[in-house]
Amino acid sequence: MDTRNIQYFMAVFEHLHFTKAAEELGISQPTLSQQIRILEAEFGTPLFDRIGKKVVATEAGKLLRQYGTKMLQAELDAKNAIKELLSGERGTVRLAVLPSDLDFQLVPLFVQFKSKYPGIQLQAFSTIYIQEEVLNHKVDIGIGLQGPADKRLIQIPLGCEPYHLIVHSASELSNRKEITLQELQHHSLVMYPKGYLGRDLVDEVCRNEGFELTTVMETDSATSLLQLVSAGVGAAIQPKGLLRQNPERPDLVAIPITGPIPVRHLELMYCADRFISSSQQQLTNWLIDFFKKGLATKK
């Protein structure tokens, strides 16, 4: 089976439109249609139903999409493995991380890594959909919140990090040695919008205790949250690591939360059936060491 035809099939499956798929592939629409017919003849069954101008994948087409993804990935892995064998310490690593970790934790590590491995190209992406990006082969490695065991993934625990209340040094709360979430019901808070991982962690703890926190302002950027706290708009509930990586922010104070505490458990993940290049392995080792050392210093 020609994997080129699998690529053609995947393009049609994604667009469900032969003309758009042909434009993306850089071939003519009749050529694409012919190649799909060849593939359908090889399988002995239609892969798409053509109802007027509408294209719908058949059950056979849906199955081929599932296995076709693995076939194309296996071909890419083989090419990468041979390329790595011939070129030595070179390669590209795609990394997905949570936005706050990319903004506040990992840039110093990236600088060190680039200095030691100048031939390796690192591509870092900010997203809250870590597991999906890894499983869909959009990235090679992901660092996100620990989830249920998945046999499709290698999941390596990196440690846990309790949340703190971050306030301005001029706040009436700044001298507190500790504080409970219940006490924050009547204080101005700036937080992520509902549905974001950090917000959901806090909301779940509060919900289990029978109350809900309200906000005066919401933003999806950790940098913006710290700026709002610095401006005196409100306090934020965030990992203390945000301040550890921002020593130039003496105007902000982190207060430990007692009682039920929001805690984020981090893990590194990559697909179990993927070829792991030496460049990916090097970065994986660095990330594991970086997070485990960093989280250990916060306890």
Phi, psi and chi 1 to 4 in degrees:
 res  aa     phi    psi   chi1   chi2   chi3   chi4
   1 MET       -  129.1 -174.8 -175.9  -57.5      -
   2 ASP   -79.0  118.3 -171.0  -15.4      -      -
   3 THR   -65.8  -18.3   54.9      -      -      -
   4 ARG   -62.6  -39.9 -179.5 -178.6   58.3 -179.6
   5 ASN   -67.1  -31.0  -75.6  -16.0      -      -
   6 ILE   -65.6  -39.4  -62.4  -63.5      -      -
   7 GLN   -62.6  -41.5  -69.1  176.4  -31.9      -
   8 TYR   -61.6  -44.8  -68.5  167.6      -      -
   9 PHE   -60.0  -44.2  162.4   80.7      -      -
  10 MET   -63.0  -35.8  -62.8  -66.2  -80.4      -
  11 ALA   -66.5  -42.8      -      -      -      -
  12 VAL   -66.0  -39.8  177.0      -      -      -
  13 PHE   -61.6  -39.7 -170.9   97.0      -      -
  14 GLU   -69.1  -43.0  179.5  179.3  -10.1      -
  15 HIS   -91.1  -25.5  -68.5  -75.2      -      -
  16 LEU    50.5   41.0  -67.9  178.3      -      -
  17 HIS  -160.0  116.3 -165.1  -73.7      -      -
  18 PHE   -67.2  -39.5  -83.2   78.2      -      -
  19 THR   -65.8  -45.1  -59.1      -      -      -
  20 LYS   -64.8  -40.0  -69.7 -178.9  179.5  178.3
  21 ALA   -64.3  -40.9      -      -      -      -
  22 ALA   -63.8  -40.4      -      -      -      -
  23 GLU   -62.7  -41.6  -69.3  174.3   -7.1      -
  24 GLU   -64.2  -38.5  177.5 -174.4  -69.3      -
  25 LEU   -80.7  -16.3  -66.1  165.9      -      -
  26 GLY    77.3   29.7      -      -      -      -
  27 ILE  -127.5  170.2   62.2  175.9      -      -
  28 SER   -79.0  155.4   67.8      -      -      -
  29 GLN   -63.3  -41.4 -171.5  -89.2  -31.0      -
  30 PRO   -61.5  -38.6  -26.5   37.0      -      -
  31 THR   -63.0  -42.8  -61.6      -      -      -
  32 LEU   -63.2  -45.1  175.9   59.3      -      -
  33 SER   -60.2  -39.8  -63.7      -      -      -
  34 GLN   -64.3  -42.8  179.9 -176.5   13.3      -
  35 GLN   -66.7  -36.0  -63.6  -56.3  -47.1      -
  36 ILE   -67.1  -38.2  -64.7  -60.5      -      -
  37 ARG   -64.1  -38.2  -76.0 -164.7  -66.5  -90.8
  38 ILE   -61.9  -42.3  -68.1  173.2      -      -
  39 LEU   -65.7  -41.7 -160.6   57.1      -      -
  40 GLU   -64.7  -36.9  -69.4  176.8  -34.7      -
  41 ALA   -66.9  -36.8      -      -      -      -
  42 GLU   -65.4  -38.0 -174.9  172.5   -6.7      -
  43 PHE   -85.6  -18.5  -76.6  108.9      -      -
  44 GLY    75.4   24.7      -      -      -      -
  45 THR  -160.8  148.4 -174.9      -      -      -
  46 PRO   -64.6  143.7  -19.9   32.2      -      -
  47 LEU  -100.7  -22.4  -59.5  173.0      -      -
  48 PHE  -136.3  143.4  -61.5  100.4      -      -
  49 ASP   -96.4  130.0  -76.5  -30.6      -      -
  50 ARG  -107.4  103.7  -58.8  157.4 -178.4   83.7
  51 ILE  -110.0   95.3  -53.2  171.2      -      -
  52 GLY    64.6 -124.0      -      -      -      -
  53 LYS   -91.7   -2.3  -66.0 -175.4  178.0 -179.2
  54 LYS   -92.0  135.5 -171.8  175.2 -177.9 -179.4
  55 VAL  -115.0  127.7  177.3      -      -      -
  56 VAL  -129.2  133.7  179.7      -      -      -
  57 ALA   -71.7  137.2      -      -      -      -
  58 THR   -81.5  175.6   63.6      -      -      -
  59 GLU   -61.5  -38.5  -71.2  -58.2  -46.4      -
  60 ALA   -63.2  -39.3      -      -      -      -
  61 GLY   -63.1  -40.0      -      -      -      -
  62 LYS   -65.3  -37.5  -66.3  175.9 -178.0  177.0
  63 LEU   -66.4  -42.5  -82.9  175.7      -      -
  64 LEU   -65.2  -34.9 -178.8   57.1      -      -
  65 ARG   -60.3  -42.1 -167.7 -100.3 -176.1 -177.8
  66 GLN   -62.6  -48.6  176.9 -177.0  -12.2      -
  67 TYR   -82.4  -26.7  -71.4   99.1      -      -
  68 GLY   -64.6  -36.7      -      -      -      -
  69 THR   -59.1  -43.5  -60.4      -      -      -
  70 LYS   -67.5  -37.7  -64.6  179.5 -179.6  179.3
  71 MET   -63.3  -46.5  -68.2  171.9   62.1      -
  72 LEU   -66.2  -36.8  -66.1  178.5      -      -
  73 GLN   -68.1  -39.0 -172.5   59.5   54.7      -
  74 ALA   -63.0  -40.2      -      -      -      -
  75 GLU   -63.5  -43.3 -179.7 -175.9   38.3      -
  76 LEU   -64.9  -40.6  179.7   60.4      -      -
  77 ASP   -61.0  -42.8  -74.8  -14.9      -      -
  78 ALA   -62.3  -44.1      -      -      -      -
  79 LYS   -63.7  -41.3  -70.1  179.2  178.8  178.1
  80 ASN   -65.8  -40.1  -73.8  -19.8      -      -
  81 ALA   -62.9  -43.7      -      -      -      -
  82 ILE   -69.8  -39.7  -65.9  172.6      -      -
  83 LYS   -61.1  -41.5 -178.3  179.4  178.6 -179.4
  84 GLU   -65.1  -39.9 -179.6  179.0  -68.6      -
  85 LEU   -60.0  -38.6  177.4   66.1      -      -
  86 LEU   -82.9  -28.8  -62.8  176.2      -      -
  87 SER  -103.3  -12.5   62.2      -      -      -
  88 GLY    79.8 -137.4      -      -      -      -
  89 GLU   -77.2   67.5  -73.0  -72.3  -11.2      -
  90 ARG  -138.0  166.8  -64.0 -171.1  178.6  -84.2
  91 GLY   145.7  176.0      -      -      -      -
  92 THR  -125.1  135.3  -61.1      -      -      -
  93 VAL  -122.8  127.8 -174.0      -      -      -
  94 ARG  -105.1  124.0  -60.5  166.0  -59.0  167.7
  95 LEU  -122.5  130.2  172.3   68.6      -      -
  96 ALA  -108.9  130.1      -      -      -      -
  97 VAL  -138.5  161.3  -66.0      -      -      -
  98 LEU   -66.7  146.9  -64.6  171.1      -      -
  99 PRO   -53.7  -43.9  -27.6   35.6      -      -
 100 SER   -67.1  -34.3   58.6      -      -      -
 101 ASP   -69.9  -37.9  -69.5  -44.7      -      -
 102 LEU   -66.9  -40.6 -178.1   59.0      -      -
 103 ASP   -69.8  -38.9  -71.4  -15.3      -      -
 104 PHE  -116.7  -13.2  -66.8  103.0      -      -
 105 GLN  -118.4  -39.6  -58.9 -136.7   60.7      -
 106 LEU   -96.1  -17.1  -67.4  178.1      -      -
 107 VAL   -57.8  -44.7  171.9      -      -      -
 108 PRO   -59.2  -37.4  -24.7   35.3      -      -
 109 LEU   -65.5  -40.7  174.7   70.3      -      -
 110 PHE   -61.0  -39.9  -65.4  160.8      -      -
 111 VAL   -62.6  -45.8  173.2      -      -      -
 112 GLN   -63.1  -43.1  -64.1  175.5   31.8      -
 113 PHE   -63.6  -43.4 -173.0   80.3      -      -
 114 LYS   -64.2  -36.1 -174.0   62.0  177.3  178.0
 115 SER   -65.6  -38.8  175.6      -      -      -
 116 LYS   -82.2  -33.2 -172.7  169.9  179.4   62.8
 117 TYR  -126.4   71.2  -58.0  100.8      -      -
 118 PRO   -64.0  -21.1   23.8  -33.9      -      -
 119 GLY   -83.0   -6.9      -      -      -      -
 120 ILE   -97.4  125.2  -62.4  175.0      -      -
 121 GLN   -90.4  121.9 -179.4 -173.1   18.1      -
 122 LEU  -105.1  127.6  175.1   61.2      -      -
 123 GLN  -116.9  114.0  -61.0  175.2  -10.3      -
 124 ALA  -107.7  130.0      -      -      -      -
 125 PHE  -119.9  137.3  -58.3   94.5      -      -
 126 SER   -94.7  123.1  169.3      -      -      -
 127 THR  -161.1  155.6  177.1      -      -      -
 128 ILE   -98.0   -4.6   61.9  174.3      -      -
 129 TYR  -102.7   60.8  -56.6  107.5      -      -
 130 ILE   -62.4  -54.7  -54.6  -65.9      -      -
 131 GLN   -61.0  -41.5 -170.5  172.8  104.8      -
 132 GLU   -62.4  -41.1  -68.5   87.8  -19.4      -
 133 GLU   -63.5  -38.7  -62.4  -71.7  -70.8      -
 134 VAL   -69.4  -48.2  173.4      -      -      -
 135 LEU   -65.6  -29.4  -71.8  173.4      -      -
 136 ASN   -87.9    7.3  -70.0  -32.5      -      -
 137 HIS    61.3   26.2  -59.0  -63.2      -      -
 138 LYS   -81.6  -22.6  -67.1 -176.4  177.6  179.6
 139 VAL  -135.9  164.0  -63.3      -      -      -
 140 ASP   -90.9  -37.2  -55.6  -58.2      -      -
 141 ILE  -134.6  145.0  -54.9  169.5      -      -
 142 GLY  -133.0  146.6      -      -      -      -
 143 ILE  -126.4  116.2  -65.9  179.0      -      -
 144 GLY  -152.8 -167.0      -      -      -      -
 145 LEU   -72.0  141.6  -64.5 -173.1      -      -
 146 GLN   -63.2  133.0 -171.0  172.6    5.9      -
 147 GLY  -122.8 -176.4      -      -      -      -
 148 PRO   -61.4  152.6  -18.6   30.5      -      -
 149 ALA   -60.0  136.8      -      -      -      -
 150 ASP  -132.7  118.5 -170.4  -39.2      -      -
 151 LYS   -63.8  -16.3   63.4 -178.1 -179.9 -179.4
 152 ARG   -78.9  -11.5  -62.6  170.5  -64.3  174.9
 153 LEU  -120.9  149.9  -64.1  171.7      -      -
 154 ILE   -93.8  119.8  -58.8  -62.5      -      -
 155 GLN  -120.1  118.9  -63.2  165.1  -82.0      -
 156 ILE  -115.1  113.0  -56.6  171.9      -      -
 157 PRO   -61.6  137.8  -20.5   32.8      -      -
 158 LEU  -109.4   -9.1  -63.7  176.7      -      -
 159 GLY   120.0 -178.6      -      -      -      -
 160 CYS  -126.6  158.8   60.6      -      -      -
 161 GLU  -142.9  112.6 -175.0  174.6   26.6      -
 162 PRO   -73.9  150.2   26.1  -32.7      -      -
 163 TYR   -83.4  149.5  -82.3   53.2      -      -
 164 HIS  -121.3  164.7  -74.4   58.3      -      -
 165 LEU   -92.2  122.3 -179.3   69.4      -      -
 166 ILE  -104.2  121.1  -60.7  177.8      -      -
 167 VAL  -128.4  164.4  -58.0      -      -      -
 168 HIS   -74.0  147.3 -169.0  -83.8      -      -
 169 SER   -62.7  -20.0   57.1      -      -      -
 170 ALA   -91.2   -0.4      -      -      -      -
 171 SER   -68.9  151.6  167.2      -      -      -
 172 GLU   -64.2  -15.8   60.1 -178.9    6.3      -
 173 LEU   -93.6   -7.5  -59.6  174.8      -      -
 174 SER   -63.5  -23.7   62.1      -      -      -
 175 ASN   -90.6   -1.2  -67.1  -36.4      -      -
 176 ARG   -69.3  138.6  -66.6  -75.5  -62.3  -90.3
 177 LYS   -82.1  -26.6  -59.2  -60.9 -178.3 -177.1
 178 GLU  -161.6  166.6   58.0 -173.7   31.8      -
 179 ILE  -157.0  154.5 -163.3  166.7      -      -
 180 THR  -102.8  159.0   65.4      -      -      -
 181 LEU   -64.5  -35.3  -72.1  176.0      -      -
 182 GLN   -58.6  -35.2  -71.9   90.3  -23.6      -
 183 GLU   -67.7  -15.7  -66.5  178.8   84.0      -
 184 LEU   -89.8    0.9  -59.7  178.6      -      -
 185 GLN   -62.5  -25.5  -65.6  179.5   74.8      -
 186 HIS  -113.8   18.5  -53.8  -65.0      -      -
 187 HIS  -112.4  151.7  -73.8  -81.7      -      -
 188 SER   -71.1  126.6  -62.3      -      -      -
 189 LEU  -125.3  143.3  -62.9  174.9      -      -
 190 VAL  -116.5  129.5  -67.0      -      -      -
 191 MET  -145.1  171.8  -60.8  175.9   69.1      -
 192 TYR   -66.2  157.9  -67.9  129.8      -      -
 193 PRO   -66.8  157.2  -19.3   32.2      -      -
 194 LYS   -59.1  141.3  -71.7 -177.0 -179.8  -66.4
 195 GLY   102.2  -17.2      -      -      -      -
 196 TYR   -84.7  148.1  -80.9   69.5      -      -
 197 LEU   -57.7  -48.2  -60.9  175.9      -      -
 198 GLY   -63.0  -38.8      -      -      -      -
 199 ARG   -67.7  -41.8  175.1   67.5  178.1  -86.0
 200 ASP   -62.8  -36.7  -70.8  -12.8      -      -
 201 LEU   -61.3  -44.9  -79.2  173.8      -      -
 202 VAL   -67.9  -45.5  175.0      -      -      -
 203 ASP   -62.2  -36.8  -76.9   -8.7      -      -
 204 GLU   -65.6  -41.8 -178.1  179.0    4.8      -
 205 VAL   -63.4  -44.9  172.8      -      -      -
 206 CYS   -64.0  -42.6  -65.6      -      -      -
 207 ARG   -61.6  -39.4 -172.6  164.0   50.7 -111.2
 208 ASN   -66.1  -23.3  -69.3  -21.6      -      -
 209 GLU   -94.4   -1.0  -66.4  -60.9  -55.0      -
 210 GLY    88.6   22.1      -      -      -      -
 211 PHE  -145.9  172.5   65.8   93.1      -      -
 212 GLU  -137.0  139.1 -179.4  178.6   -2.3      -
 213 LEU   -89.5  145.8  -64.8  176.9      -      -
 214 THR  -112.5  158.3   58.6      -      -      -
 215 THR  -120.5  155.7   61.5      -      -      -
 216 VAL   -99.9  -17.6  -64.8      -      -      -
 217 MET  -161.8  147.1 -166.8  170.4  -65.8      -
 218 GLU  -131.7  145.1  -62.1  178.9   -4.8      -
 219 THR  -151.9  151.3  174.6      -      -      -
 220 ASP   -93.8   11.3   61.9   -0.1      -      -
 221 SER  -115.3  125.7  163.6      -      -      -
 222 ALA   -63.9  -36.1      -      -      -      -
 223 THR   -60.8  -43.3  -57.9      -      -      -
 224 SER   -64.8  -38.2  -62.9      -      -      -
 225 LEU   -58.4  -46.9  -75.0  176.8      -      -
 226 LEU   -65.0  -36.4  -67.8 -171.0      -      -
 227 GLN   -66.0  -37.2  -69.5  174.6  -19.5      -
 228 LEU   -67.9  -39.4  -70.4  170.8      -      -
 229 VAL   -64.6  -43.2  175.0      -      -      -
 230 SER   -61.9  -30.9 -177.9      -      -      -
 231 ALA   -84.0   -2.0      -      -      -      -
 232 GLY    81.7   14.6      -      -      -      -
 233 VAL   -70.6  -36.7  174.0      -      -      -
 234 GLY   179.7 -179.2      -      -      -      -
 235 ALA  -100.4  156.5      -      -      -      -
 236 ALA  -124.1  148.0      -      -      -      -
 237 ILE  -106.8  105.5  -57.0  172.3      -      -
 238 GLN  -145.4  162.6  -72.7  -70.3  -58.3      -
 239 PRO   -60.7  142.2  -22.4   33.8      -      -
 240 LYS   -62.8  -21.8 -173.6 -179.7  179.2 -178.8
 241 GLY   -57.4  -23.8      -      -      -      -
 242 LEU   -61.0  -36.3  -93.5   65.6      -      -
 243 LEU   -83.2  -32.4  -65.7 -169.3      -      -
 244 ARG   -60.0  -34.1 -173.7  175.5   66.7   89.1
 245 GLN   -89.8    1.2  -62.2  -63.3  -28.2      -
 246 ASN  -129.7   63.4  -77.0  -92.3      -      -
 247 PRO   -63.8  -15.3   25.2  -34.6      -      -
 248 GLU   -80.9    9.2   72.1  -82.5    7.2      -
 249 ARG  -110.5   65.9  -57.0  -62.5  -64.3  -93.1
 250 PRO   -69.0  -11.4   27.7  -35.5      -      -
 251 ASP   -79.0   -5.1   58.7  -36.6      -      -
 252 LEU  -112.0  142.5  -57.8 -177.4      -      -
 253 VAL  -127.1  136.7  177.4      -      -      -
 254 ALA  -103.6  123.3      -      -      -      -
 255 ILE  -110.2  124.7  -56.1  170.2      -      -
 256 PRO   -61.4  142.2  -21.5   32.8      -      -
 257 ILE   -97.2  132.8  -63.7  173.7      -      -
 258 THR  -110.1  172.7   59.2      -      -      -
 259 GLY    77.0 -149.1      -      -      -      -
 260 PRO   -61.3  124.3  -22.0   33.7      -      -
 261 ILE  -120.0  131.1  -53.4  171.9      -      -
 262 PRO   -66.6  128.7  -15.9   29.2      -      -
 263 VAL  -132.1  132.8  177.3      -      -      -
 264 ARG  -104.9  131.4   67.7  172.4 -168.1  162.0
 265 HIS  -104.6  121.7  -61.6  -94.5      -      -
 266 LEU  -100.9  149.9  -64.2  174.6      -      -
 267 GLU  -144.5  152.2   69.3  177.7   10.5      -
 268 LEU   -99.9  138.1 -178.9  144.0      -      -
 269 MET  -140.7  148.5   66.1 -166.9   83.2      -
 270 TYR  -154.2  161.8   55.8   87.4      -      -
 271 CYS   -68.4  136.1  -76.2      -      -      -
 272 ALA   -68.1  -28.1      -      -      -      -
 273 ASP   -99.3   12.8   60.4   -6.5      -      -
 274 ARG   -91.8  147.9  -75.0  -73.3  -55.0  -82.5
 275 PHE   -68.1  130.4  163.2   72.3      -      -
 276 ILE  -105.4  110.2  -57.8  -60.5      -      -
 277 SER   -73.6  164.1   66.8      -      -      -
 278 SER   -64.7  -33.4   64.1      -      -      -
 279 SER   -66.3  -40.3   54.9      -      -      -
 280 GLN   -65.5  -39.9  -68.1  173.8   32.2      -
 281 GLN   -66.0  -38.9 -170.1   60.2   60.1      -
 282 GLN   -61.7  -47.6  -67.5  -74.1    1.8      -
 283 LEU   -65.6  -39.8 -179.6   59.8      -      -
 284 THR   -57.8  -46.2  -64.8      -      -      -
 285 ASN   -62.6  -41.0  -66.7  -20.6      -      -
 286 TRP   -64.8  -42.6  -86.6   54.6      -      -
 287 LEU   -65.9  -43.1  -71.7  167.0      -      -
 288 ILE   -60.2  -46.5  -68.2  171.9      -      -
 289 ASP   -65.6  -41.2 -175.4   63.5      -      -
 290 PHE   -62.7  -48.6  175.1   83.2      -      -
 291 PHE   -71.0  -41.5  -89.0   90.9      -      -
 292 LYS   -66.3  -38.0  -71.7 -165.7  171.1 -180.0
 293 LYS   -69.6  -43.0  -76.3 -176.6  177.9  178.5
 294 GLY   -65.4  -43.8      -      -      -      -
 295 LEU   -70.9  -30.1  -67.1  178.5      -      -
 296 ALA   -66.0  -33.4      -      -      -      -
 297 THR   -74.7  -12.4   62.5      -      -      -
 298 LYS   -92.7   -8.7  -59.8  174.7 -165.1  175.6
 299 LYS   -77.9      -  -66.1 -179.3  179.4  177.5
